[in-house]
Amino acid sequence: MHHTSLVMLACSILVVAGCTCDQSCTPDGADNPLLAESTLPFGAPPFDQIEEAHFAPAFEEAMKVHNAEIQAIVDETEEPTFTNTIEALDLSGRLLDHVKLIFLNINAANTSDGIQALAKEINPKLAGHRDDRLMNEALFARVKAVYDAREAMDLNTESARLLDKHYRRFVRGGANLDAEAKAHLKDLNAELTTLSTQFGENLLKEMNAVALLIEDEADLAGLPQSVRDAAAAVATAQGHEGAWAFNLQRTSWTPFLQLSERRDLREKLYTAYIQLCSHGNETDNTALASKIASLRVERAHVLGYANHAAYQVEENMAETPDRVNELLNKLWAPALAKATAELAELQSLANSLGDDVSIEMWDWWFYSEKLRAAKYDFDEASVKPFLELSKVRQAAFDVAGKLWGLKFIERSDLPGYHPDQTAYEVQNADGSHVGVFYTDYFARESKRGGAWMEDVRRQWKIDGKDIRPIVTNTCNFSKPSEGQPALLTLDEAATLFHEFGHALHGLLSDVTYSSLSGTSVAQDFVELPSQMMENWAFDPAVLPTYARHFETGEPIPAELIEKLQRAKQFNQGFATTEYLAACILDMDWHTLGEAVDQDSSAFETASMDRIGIIEEIAPRYRSPYFGHIFSGGYSAGYYSYVWAEVLDADGFVAFKEAGVFDRDLAESYRKNILSAGDSENPMVLYERFRGAAPSIDALVARRGLE
């Protein structure tokens, strides 16, 4: 590509980054807010102007622009070079990324029937568009020519990483296949995309449906006012004014299981949860899970892999399914032993209370709360009044301020896609711009379950200009009644810090290439910054600075902090066992070597029988509602959280030794982890920060699994 062509390409894609170009560079449809240059500060999207009808034409135009950019690379008459092929390829598709990221955010957090219908239509088209690019023989020939000549090039570490990443992306996308195999792969990808979209849509519908409707206030025995108020709000939203409703979002059913004195109703609600999407109706996901797993086996075979896990894990730090299973197996036996001991304690407590029960799945949360109170004179309800949402959020901001001098300034002039959303400009200590950060914390029916960080715009650089990132944090905390404060549980406060860690990974990115930016890292490395940030949430040096009673303003008592610290390892056998069971179920689904349909229920039972899980514990997610692996991006990757926890537990030891706000260590962590993206091998980056290879010892000690 001649230099003038590269400049035009860069100009056309900088429209979406807030850079001014002449009219000839602007894509067609400039009256469409998704295609027009943003006039808002920092090039933030005009969410208030974007309507459903804008997306379909924006996607069509963006794919057309991307195809033209790719064709320009293919038509280049000069010999393939890193600049005219690899850099040009990385610059291409910026407009499509822009439209796609906005759509992903809205579909996940503020969806509608129209948006969901468009997702069903557009996702297979996007999959086909990606396949057309990765199976473009002329384009791959240029990429391969540069890759084959890499030894003779004077590439820096990041450029060499980019070249390797693009080459591998083509090979893993089917570039080396013959025409027949390419066509088959395209069909498989399209079908998988359609099925995964359907799986997620079914799950959202069932999670938001009322699973338990209570009309007699006496049936709320044991529930505090905050839980009752949240349930009343759910009931009202569902047309049951004057009643109390619980759905299958964790923020709704977990407090009920912990605190309700009605064992029969706990059983009813928990049973509804573990039977999610398995009722033989139109939202049943059992056959979908099996079909997705089977098609993934078929795709792996087409690409030359033994199974889907081998294909997926190859790009991660773990590299092979065997190494994943080695870690899971190392933790499984001590976790199960600890959970079994915990079960005995729960049964003993129930007996001592005179309760004529044999502990079942739906009893675990209830008796755990009582046992924690008995053993540590501590219960979660005593902490919740001190965890007011705005103060927890400010605490996360303050930690980032103490570590890196960051400042978060609310920007009411940047509209969101929902009134619950708040925008902040993030600045360095010297006032220089870091990025834009949106928060969207409250549960609603238009939002899928869970919590996540997503890019709206990734960080990258061109011609000396640093395009700064725009990121979102989305959670599902219960929205309080009008005039009441939003109080968080310990888990929810940890979740806020967790997602904020992901946000910092995106915001502090400082790389040249978009493909290597921010959270575009190995899946079992991406959870390191998020889980590392959780360590500050309840650290004795941090908690007293923000935990103040929402009514009196009194700081959290020192003895309550001490109780919290002592109770940290409580119930960790259960938590670790239910999580590891889900990891193992994920790996079992994705190490299947034959593309045959399974009876999902029988398959899952066999998986759990093989590892000897006790019947009082179910895997954290059962197959029909395991959205992470069947509709999200974590297939053969749910283990990533514990892999990254090995790193974060080991890494935070360094902060405990140096001081949790040690600026030199914080700067090393920012430079080598938060800012580096995927510019180098993640283990190299970690060891540069830590000064040594990670050890599993800190994780084992943290969870009390010795």
C-alpha positions in Angstrom: 0.0 0.0 0.0 1.4 3.4 -1.0 1.8 5.9 1.9 -1.0 8.1 0.6 -3.4 5.1 0.8 -2.4 4.4 4.4 -3.1 8.0 5.3 -6.5 7.8 3.7 -7.2 4.5 5.5 -6.2 6.1 8.8 -8.3 9.1 8.1 -11.4 7.1 7.4 -11.1 5.1 10.6 -10.2 8.1 12.8 -13.7 9.4 12.2 -14.9 7.2 15.0 -12.0 8.2 17.3 -13.0 11.9 17.3 -10.5 13.0 14.7 -11.5 15.5 12.0 -11.2 14.3 8.4 -12.3 15.9 5.2 -15.7 14.9 3.8 -14.2 12.4 1.3 -13.1 10.3 4.3 -16.4 10.2 6.0 -18.4 7.0 5.5 -21.8 7.1 3.8 -24.8 7.8 6.1 -23.2 10.7 8.1 -26.7 11.5 9.5 -26.5 8.1 11.3 -25.0 8.9 14.8 -23.2 5.5 14.6 -21.4 6.6 11.4 -21.0 10.3 12.0 -18.1 11.8 13.8 -19.0 12.4 17.5 -19.2 16.0 18.6 -19.1 15.1 22.3 -15.9 15.6 24.4 -13.3 12.8 23.9 -15.3 11.5 21.0 -17.7 9.8 23.4 -20.7 8.1 21.6 -24.0 10.1 21.5 -25.9 7.3 23.2 -29.0 9.6 23.5 -29.2 9.9 19.7 -28.7 6.2 18.9 -31.9 4.3 18.0 -32.5 0.7 17.1 -33.1 1.6 13.5 -29.5 3.0 13.2 -27.8 -0.3 13.8 -28.6 -2.4 10.7 -27.5 0.3 8.2 -24.5 1.1 10.3 -23.4 -2.5 10.3 -23.9 -2.8 6.6 -21.9 0.4 5.9 -19.1 -0.6 8.4 -18.7 -4.0 6.8 -18.6 -2.4 3.4 -15.9 0.0 4.5 -13.9 -2.8 6.1 -14.1 -4.9 2.9 -12.8 -1.9 1.0 -9.9 -1.5 3.4 -9.1 -5.2 3.1 -9.3 -5.0 -0.7 -6.8 -2.1 -0.7 -4.3 -4.2 1.2 -4.8 -7.1 -1.3 -4.5 -4.8 -4.3 -1.2 -3.3 -3.1 1.4 -3.6 -5.8 4.4 -3.2 -3.6 5.9 -6.3 -1.9 4.3 -7.2 1.4 5.9 -5.3 4.4 5.1 -5.0 8.0 3.7 -1.5 7.4 1.7 -2.1 4.2 0.2 -5.4 5.3 0.3 -6.0 9.1 -0.1 -2.4 10.3 -2.7 -1.7 7.6 -4.6 -4.9 8.6 -4.6 -3.8 12.3 -5.8 -0.3 11.3 -8.7 -1.8 9.2 -12.1 -2.4 10.7 -12.1 0.5 13.1 -15.5 1.7 12.0 -16.9 -1.9 12.3 -15.4 -2.2 15.8 -17.0 1.1 16.8 -20.5 0.0 15.7 -20.0 -3.5 17.1 -18.8 -2.4 20.6 -21.7 0.0 21.0 -24.1 -2.7 20.0 -22.6 -5.2 22.3 -22.9 -2.8 25.2 -26.5 -2.0 24.5 -27.6 -5.6 23.8 -26.0 -6.8 27.1 -27.1 -4.0 29.3 -30.2 -2.4 27.9 -31.6 -4.8 25.3 -35.1 -4.9 23.8 -37.0 -7.2 21.5 -35.8 -5.2 18.5 -32.2 -5.3 19.6 -32.4 -9.1 20.3 -34.0 -9.7 16.9 -31.1 -7.7 15.2 -28.6 -9.7 17.2 -30.0 -12.9 15.8 -29.7 -11.4 12.3 -26.4 -9.6 12.5 -24.3 -12.1 14.6 -24.2 -14.7 11.8 -23.4 -12.0 9.3 -20.5 -10.7 11.5 -19.2 -14.3 11.8 -19.4 -14.7 8.0 -17.6 -11.3 7.6 -14.8 -12.5 9.9 -14.5 -15.8 8.1 -14.3 -14.1 4.7 -11.4 -12.0 5.9 -9.5 -14.9 7.6 -10.1 -17.2 4.6 -9.1 -14.6 2.0 -6.3 -16.4 0.2 -4.7 -13.3 -1.3 -4.7 -11.5 2.0 -3.3 -14.4 3.9 -0.6 -14.8 1.2 0.6 -11.3 2.1 0.4 -11.9 5.8 2.3 -15.2 5.5 5.0 -13.5 3.3 5.7 -11.0 6.1 5.6 -13.7 8.7 8.0 -15.9 6.8 10.4 -13.0 6.5 10.2 -12.0 10.2 13.7 -13.0 11.2 15.2 -10.6 8.7 13.1 -7.7 10.0 14.1 -5.3 12.7 10.8 -5.5 14.6 10.5 -4.4 18.3 8.8 -6.7 20.8 5.3 -5.3 20.3 5.5 -5.3 16.5 6.8 -8.9 16.6 3.9 -9.8 18.9 1.4 -8.2 16.6 2.7 -10.1 13.5 2.6 -13.4 15.4 -1.0 -12.7 16.6 -2.3 -11.8 13.2 -0.7 -14.8 11.6 -2.0 -17.2 14.2 -5.5 -15.6 13.9 -5.5 -16.5 10.2 -4.3 -20.0 10.7 -6.7 -20.6 13.5 -9.5 -19.1 11.4 -9.0 -21.6 8.6 -6.7 -19.8 6.2 -4.7 -23.0 5.4 -7.8 -25.2 4.7 -8.9 -26.2 1.2 -12.0 -24.7 -0.3 -14.4 -27.5 0.8 -13.1 -27.3 4.4 -13.4 -23.5 4.4 -17.0 -23.7 3.3 -17.7 -26.2 6.0 -16.0 -24.1 8.7 -18.0 -21.1 7.7 -21.3 -23.1 8.0 -20.2 -24.3 11.5 -19.3 -20.8 12.7 -22.6 -19.4 11.5 -24.6 -22.1 13.2 -22.6 -21.8 16.4 -23.2 -18.1 16.5 -26.9 -18.5 16.0 -27.2 -21.2 18.7 -25.1 -19.3 21.2 -27.2 -16.1 20.7 -30.4 -18.2 21.3 -28.9 -19.8 24.4 -28.2 -16.4 25.9 -31.6 -15.0 25.0 -33.3 -18.0 26.6 -31.3 -17.6 29.8 -32.1 -13.9 30.1 -35.8 -14.6 29.8 -35.8 -17.3 32.5 -33.6 -15.4 34.9 -35.9 -12.4 34.8 -39.1 -14.4 35.3 -40.7 -14.6 38.7 -39.6 -17.8 40.3 -41.2 -17.2 43.7 -44.2 -14.9 44.3 -45.1 -14.2 48.0 -48.4 -12.6 48.8 -48.5 -13.2 52.6 -46.0 -11.1 54.5 -45.6 -13.8 57.1 -43.8 -15.8 54.4 -41.0 -13.2 54.5 -39.9 -14.3 58.0 -36.2 -13.7 58.5 -35.7 -11.3 55.6 -34.5 -7.8 56.4 -36.3 -4.7 55.1 -33.7 -4.1 52.3 -34.4 -7.6 50.9 -38.2 -7.1 51.2 -38.0 -3.8 49.5 -36.0 -5.2 46.6 -38.5 -8.1 46.2 -41.4 -5.6 46.3 -39.8 -3.7 43.5 -39.4 -6.9 41.4 -43.0 -7.8 42.0 -44.2 -4.3 41.0 -42.2 -4.4 37.8 -43.8 -7.7 37.0 -47.3 -6.4 37.6 -47.8 -7.9 41.1 -48.3 -4.7 43.1 -48.4 -5.4 46.8 -46.6 -8.7 46.6 -43.0 -9.7 46.9 -41.2 -11.5 44.0 -37.9 -13.3 43.7 -36.3 -14.0 40.3 -33.2 -16.1 39.4 -30.7 -13.3 39.3 -28.1 -14.0 42.1 -28.9 -10.6 43.8 -32.5 -11.8 44.2 -32.2 -15.5 45.2 -29.0 -15.5 47.3 -30.3 -13.3 50.1 -33.5 -15.3 50.3 -31.5 -18.6 50.7 -29.3 -17.0 53.3 -31.9 -15.5 55.5 -35.4 -16.9 54.9 -36.7 -19.0 57.8 -39.1 -20.8 55.4 -37.2 -24.0 54.4 -40.0 -25.0 52.0 -39.7 -21.8 50.1 -35.9 -21.9 50.1 -36.2 -25.3 48.5 -38.7 -24.0 45.9 -36.5 -21.1 44.9 -33.3 -23.0 44.8 -34.9 -25.8 42.8 -36.1 -23.3 40.3 -32.5 -22.0 40.0 -30.9 -25.3 39.4 -33.6 -26.2 36.9 -33.1 -23.0 34.9 -33.7 -23.5 31.1 -34.5 -27.2 31.4 -38.3 -27.4 31.4 -38.8 -28.8 27.9 -40.3 -25.5 26.7 -39.2 -22.9 24.1 -36.5 -21.6 26.5 -35.0 -25.0 27.3 -31.2 -25.0 26.7 -30.4 -28.7 27.4 -30.4 -29.7 23.7 -28.7 -26.4 22.7 -25.8 -27.0 25.1 -25.2 -30.5 23.6 -25.5 -29.2 20.0 -23.1 -26.4 20.7 -20.5 -28.7 22.2 -20.9 -31.2 19.4 -20.4 -28.5 16.7 -17.4 -27.3 18.5 -15.9 -30.7 18.3 -16.6 -30.8 14.6 -15.0 -27.4 14.1 -11.9 -28.4 16.1 -11.5 -31.5 13.9 -11.8 -29.4 10.8 -9.0 -27.2 12.1 -6.8 -30.1 13.1 -7.3 -30.2 16.8 -8.3 -33.2 19.0 -11.1 -31.2 20.7 -12.4 -27.7 21.3 -10.4 -27.3 24.6 -7.1 -28.0 22.7 -8.1 -25.3 20.2 -9.1 -22.7 22.9 -6.4 -23.2 25.5 -3.6 -23.1 23.0 -3.8 -19.3 23.0 -3.9 -19.1 26.8 -1.1 -19.1 29.4 -2.0 -22.7 30.2 -1.4 -23.8 26.6 -2.9 -27.3 26.9 -6.0 -28.9 28.5 -3.6 -31.2 30.5 -2.1 -28.2 32.3 -5.6 -26.8 33.1 -6.7 -30.2 34.5 -3.4 -30.5 36.5 -4.3 -27.2 38.3 -7.9 -28.2 38.8 -7.0 -31.6 40.1 -4.4 -30.2 42.5 -7.1 -28.0 44.1 -10.1 -30.4 43.9 -9.1 -32.9 46.6 -8.3 -30.4 49.3 -11.4 -28.2 48.4 -13.7 -31.2 48.5 -12.2 -32.3 51.9 -12.8 -28.9 53.3 -16.3 -28.7 52.0 -17.1 -32.1 53.5 -15.8 -30.9 56.8 -17.9 -27.8 56.5 -21.0 -29.9 55.8 -20.4 -31.8 59.0 -20.2 -28.5 60.9 -23.5 -27.3 59.3 -25.3 -30.5 60.2 -24.0 -30.3 63.8 -25.2 -26.8 64.1 -28.7 -27.7 62.7 -28.8 -30.5 65.3 -27.8 -28.3 68.1 -30.6 -25.8 67.2 -33.1 -28.7 67.4 -33.9 -28.5 63.6 -34.9 -31.9 62.4 -33.2 -31.6 59.0 -30.6 -33.3 56.9 -28.7 -30.6 55.2 -29.6 -30.2 51.5 -28.4 -27.9 48.8 -31.0 -25.3 49.7 -29.9 -25.3 53.3 -26.2 -24.5 52.8 -26.5 -20.7 52.6 -29.0 -20.5 55.5 -27.0 -22.6 58.0 -23.7 -21.1 56.8 -24.9 -17.6 57.9 -25.8 -19.0 61.3 -22.5 -20.9 61.6 -20.5 -17.8 60.7 -22.4 -15.8 63.4 -21.7 -18.6 65.9 -18.0 -19.1 65.1 -17.0 -15.5 64.5 -19.8 -13.5 66.0 -20.1 -12.1 62.5 -22.9 -12.0 59.9 -23.0 -10.3 56.6 -26.0 -8.3 57.6 -23.9 -6.4 60.2 -21.6 -5.1 57.5 -24.1 -4.2 54.8 -25.2 -0.9 56.5 -21.5 0.3 56.1 -21.3 -0.6 52.4 -23.2 2.2 50.6 -22.7 2.0 46.9 -21.5 5.5 46.2 -18.9 5.2 49.0 -17.7 1.8 47.8 -17.3 3.2 44.3 -15.5 6.3 45.6 -13.2 3.9 47.6 -12.2 2.2 44.4 -11.5 5.6 42.8 -9.5 6.6 45.9 -7.4 3.4 45.8 -6.5 4.1 42.1 -5.7 7.7 43.2 -3.3 6.5 46.0 -1.6 3.9 43.7 -1.4 5.9 40.5 -2.6 9.4 41.1 -5.8 8.9 39.0 -8.7 11.3 39.3 -12.3 10.5 38.3 -14.5 13.5 37.4 -18.2 13.0 36.8 -19.3 14.2 33.4 -23.0 14.9 33.1 -22.5 16.2 29.6 -21.8 12.6 28.4 -25.1 10.8 27.9 -25.5 7.1 28.6 -27.8 4.5 27.1 -29.8 4.3 30.3 -30.5 6.8 33.1 -28.7 4.6 35.6 -25.5 5.1 33.8 -22.9 7.7 34.9 -19.9 8.9 33.0 -16.5 10.0 34.4 -13.4 11.5 32.8 -10.3 9.8 34.1 -7.2 11.9 34.5 -3.6 11.4 35.6 -2.3 13.3 38.5 -1.0 16.0 36.2 -4.5 16.5 34.7 -3.7 14.7 31.4 -6.6 12.7 29.9 -6.6 8.9 30.5 -10.0 7.9 29.2 -13.8 7.8 29.8 -15.4 5.4 32.3 -19.1 4.6 32.5 -20.7 2.8 35.4 -24.1 1.1 35.3 -24.7 -0.8 38.5 -28.4 -1.7 39.0 -30.3 -4.8 37.8 -33.1 -4.5 35.3 -35.0 -6.7 33.0 -33.2 -5.4 29.9 -29.8 -6.4 31.3 -28.3 -9.9 31.3 -27.2 -11.3 34.6 -23.7 -11.0 36.1 -21.2 -8.2 36.0 -18.7 -7.2 33.4 -16.4 -4.7 31.8 -16.6 -3.9 28.2 -14.8 -1.6 25.8 -16.6 1.2 24.0 -13.4 2.2 22.3 -10.0 0.6 22.7 -6.7 2.5 23.1 -4.3 2.6 20.2 -1.9 5.1 18.6 -1.3 6.4 15.1 0.9 9.2 13.7 1.8 10.3 17.2 -1.8 10.5 18.3 -2.9 8.4 21.3 -6.5 7.4 20.9 -7.6 7.0 24.5 -10.0 4.3 25.6 -13.7 4.4 26.7 -14.8 1.6 28.9 -17.9 0.5 30.9 -18.5 -1.4 34.1 -21.9 -3.1 34.4 -23.3 -4.9 37.5 -26.6 -6.2 38.7 -27.0 -4.7 42.2 -30.5 -4.4 43.6 -31.9 -0.9 43.0 -33.1 0.7 46.3 -36.5 2.2 46.8 -36.9 5.9 46.1 -34.9 7.9 48.6 -33.2 4.9 50.1 -29.4 4.2 49.8 -28.1 1.3 47.8 -26.4 -1.0 50.3 -24.1 -3.7 49.0 -23.2 -7.2 50.3 -19.6 -8.1 50.8 -19.7 -10.1 47.5 -21.2 -7.1 45.7 -18.6 -4.7 47.0 -15.9 -7.2 45.9 -17.6 -7.4 42.5 -17.5 -3.6 42.1 -13.7 -3.6 42.8 -13.3 -6.6 40.5 -14.9 -5.0 37.5 -13.1 -1.7 38.3 -9.8 -3.7 38.0 -10.9 -4.8 34.5 -11.7 -1.1 33.7 -8.2 0.0 34.8 -6.7 -2.6 32.5 -8.6 -1.0 29.6 -8.1 2.6 30.7 -4.4 2.5 31.5 -3.5 0.7 28.3 -0.4 2.2 26.6 0.3 0.2 23.4 0.5 1.1 19.7 -1.8 -1.5 18.2 -5.5 -2.0 18.9 -5.3 -5.8 18.7 -2.9 -5.8 21.6 -4.7 -3.1 23.7 -6.0 -3.3 27.2 -7.9 -6.5 28.0 -7.0 -8.1 24.6 -4.9 -10.6 26.4 -4.9 -14.4 27.1 -8.1 -15.4 28.8 -6.4 -16.9 31.8 -4.4 -13.6 32.3 -7.3 -11.2 31.8 -8.7 -11.9 35.3 -5.4 -10.9 37.0 -6.0 -7.1 37.1 -9.6 -7.6 38.2 -8.9 -10.1 41.0 -5.9 -8.2 42.1 -8.1 -5.1 42.7 -10.4 -7.1 44.9 -7.5 -7.4 47.4 -7.8 -3.7 48.3 -11.6 -3.8 48.9 -11.4 -5.2 52.4 -7.8 -4.6 53.3 -7.5 -3.2 56.8 -5.7 -0.2 55.3 -8.7 0.6 53.0 -11.9 -0.6 54.6 -12.0 1.9 57.4 -11.6 4.8 54.9 -15.0 4.3 53.3 -17.1 2.0 55.4 -19.4 4.3 57.3 -22.9 3.6 58.5 -25.4 5.0 56.0 -27.6 6.5 58.8 -25.2 7.7 61.4 -22.1 8.2 59.4 -20.2 6.3 62.1 -17.1 4.5 60.8 -17.1 0.7 60.8 -16.1 -0.5 64.2 -12.5 -1.9 64.5 -13.8 -5.1 66.1 -16.1 -5.7 63.1 -13.2 -5.4 60.7 -11.3 -7.8 62.9 -14.2 -10.3 62.7 -14.4 -9.9 58.9 -10.7 -10.7 58.6 -11.0 -13.7 60.8 -13.9 -15.0 58.9 -12.3 -14.6 55.4 -11.6 -18.4 55.0 -15.1 -19.3 56.2 -17.1 -21.5 53.7 -14.2 -21.5 51.3 -14.5 -25.3 50.9 -18.0 -24.8 49.5 -17.1 -21.8 47.4 -14.0 -23.5 45.9 -15.8 -26.8 45.3 -18.8 -25.4 43.5 -16.5 -23.2 41.3 -14.1 -26.0 40.5 -17.0 -28.4 39.7 -18.2 -25.9 37.1 -14.6 -25.6 35.7 -14.4 -29.4 35.4 -17.8 -29.6 33.8 -16.7 -27.0 31.3 -13.5 -29.0 30.5 -15.5 -32.2 30.2 -17.8 -30.7 27.7 -14.9 -29.4 25.6 -12.5 -32.3 25.8 -15.1 -34.5 24.0 -13.4 -36.1 21.0 -16.5 -37.0 19.0 -19.1 -34.8 17.5 -22.1 -36.7 18.9 -25.2 -35.3 20.7 -25.3 -35.9 24.5 -28.1 -36.2 27.0 -27.0 -33.0 28.9 -28.3 -34.1 32.2 -26.8 -37.6 32.0 -23.5 -36.1 30.8 -23.4 -33.7 33.7 -24.3 -36.4 36.2 -21.4 -38.6 34.9 -19.0 -35.7 35.1 -19.9 -34.9 38.7 -19.9 -38.6 39.7 -16.4 -39.0 38.3 -15.0 -36.3 40.6 -17.1 -37.5 43.6 -18.8 -34.2 44.4 -21.0 -34.5 47.4 -24.8 -34.3 46.7 -25.3 -31.3 48.9 -23.3 -29.1 46.4 -24.1 -28.4 42.8 -21.7 -26.9 40.3 -21.9 -23.1 40.3 -23.5 -23.3 36.9 -25.3 -26.3 35.4 -25.1 -26.9 31.7 -28.5 -25.3 30.7 -27.6 -22.0 32.4 -23.8 -22.0 32.0 -23.8 -18.8 30.0 -20.1 -18.2 30.4 -19.3 -21.2 28.2 -22.4 -21.6 25.9 -23.2 -18.0 25.1 -20.2 -16.0 26.5 -16.6 -16.2 25.6 -15.4 -18.6 28.3 -15.7 -22.0 26.6 -12.9 -24.2 27.9 -11.9 -21.1 29.8 -14.0 -20.9 33.0 -10.8 -22.2 34.8 -9.3 -18.8 34.0 -10.5 -17.3 37.3 -8.5 -19.7 39.5 -5.5 -19.7 37.1 -5.4 -15.9 37.5 -6.0 -16.2 41.2 -2.8 -18.0 41.5 -1.2 -14.9 40.0 -3.1 -12.3 42.0 -2.7 -14.1 45.4 1.1 -14.4 44.7 1.3 -10.8 43.3 -0.6 -9.2 46.3 2.0 -10.7 48.6 4.4 -8.3 47.1 2.1 -5.4 48.0 1.6 -6.7 51.6 5.4 -6.9 52.0 6.2 -3.5 50.4 3.0 -1.7 51.7 -0.4 -1.8 49.9 0.1 1.7 48.6 3.8 1.5 47.7 4.1 3.8 44.7 7.2 2.2 43.2 5.6 -1.3 43.2 2.3 0.3 42.0 4.2 1.9 39.1 5.9 -1.4 38.2 2.4 -3.1 38.3 1.0 -0.3 36.0 3.8 -0.5 33.5 4.2 -4.3 33.3 0.6 -5.4 33.7 -2.1 -2.7 33.4 -0.5 -0.7 30.6 1.2 -3.5 28.6 -1.9 -5.2 27.1 -0.8 -8.1 25.0 2.5 -6.5 23.9 4.6 -9.3 25.4 4.2 -12.9 26.7 2.0 -12.6 29.9 4.3 -14.7 32.0 7.3 -12.5 31.0 5.3 -9.5 32.1 4.2 -11.0 35.4 7.7 -12.2 36.3 9.1 -8.7 35.4 6.6 -7.2 37.9 7.0 -9.8 40.6 10.6 -10.6 40.2 10.0 -14.3 40.2 7.7 -17.0 38.8 4.3 -17.3 40.6 3.7 -19.8 43.3 0.5 -21.6 44.2 1.2 -21.3 47.9 -0.4 -17.9 48.4 -3.7 -19.1 46.8 -3.8 -22.3 48.9 -3.2 -20.3 52.1 -5.8 -17.7 51.2 -8.5 -20.3 50.7 -7.4 -22.3 53.7 -6.9 -25.4 51.6 -3.6 -26.6 53.2 
